[in-house]
Amino acid sequence: MSLVSATNNALVMAPGHRLAIINEHGQVVEQGQAVEQQVFDAMTQQVIDQFCSRFKPLNPADFKKAA
């Protein structure tokens, strides 16, 4: 059973589970929907960065009209 899945817009946690940020002392710093959104946004940005890193800049010479 997977505890975390995703849609195109958000992470989806299994019923009864929450994501949390816990500090080195074991204290919950932040939890719930705010953490889920931060994780989703970070993962989305990573996918975009990796995908776009494979593209090369457009060369203006590629757009010159043929005579």
N, C-alpha and C positions, 0 to 999 in steps of 0.2 A: 504494500500500500504506500503510495506516495503522499507525503505530507504537504508538498508544495507543487503546484502546477501553475500554468499561466494562460491567459487569453491574450488577445492583441492589445489590451488596455491595462491589464493589471495582473499581479500575482494572485493566486487563489490558494488559500490555506485550507487544510482539511478541517472539518468541524471540530471545535474544541481546542484548536492550536493557534498560536500567535507567534510572530517573529518578534525578537527583542534584541536590543543592544545592551550588553552587560559589561560593566567595567571590570577591571582586574580584581576588584574586591567582591565581585559577585552581585553587585547591586544593579538592578534594572534601571538604565538611564532613559530609555525610550522603548515603547512597544506598540504593537498593533498596526493599524492602518498607516500611520505615518512612516513606520519602518518599512512596511511592505512597499509603499510608494517610492521611498528612497532607493530601495534595492532594485525595484523594477526600472526606475529611471536610470540608475547607474548601469544596469545590464543592457538596457536599450541603447544608451550612448556608446557602450563598448561595441555592440553589434554594428552600429552605424559607423563608428570610427574604423573598425576592421574592414567593413564592406567598402567604404570610400577610399581607404588607403590603397586599394588596388587600381584606382583610376589615375590616369595621367592628365595633366593640365591640357586644355585645348590649345592647339597651335593656330594662331591667326592665319598662317599660310594655308591651312586646310580649307579656309573659307574664301579663298580668292576665286573669282569667276574665271572660267575658261574662256579663252578668246574665240 
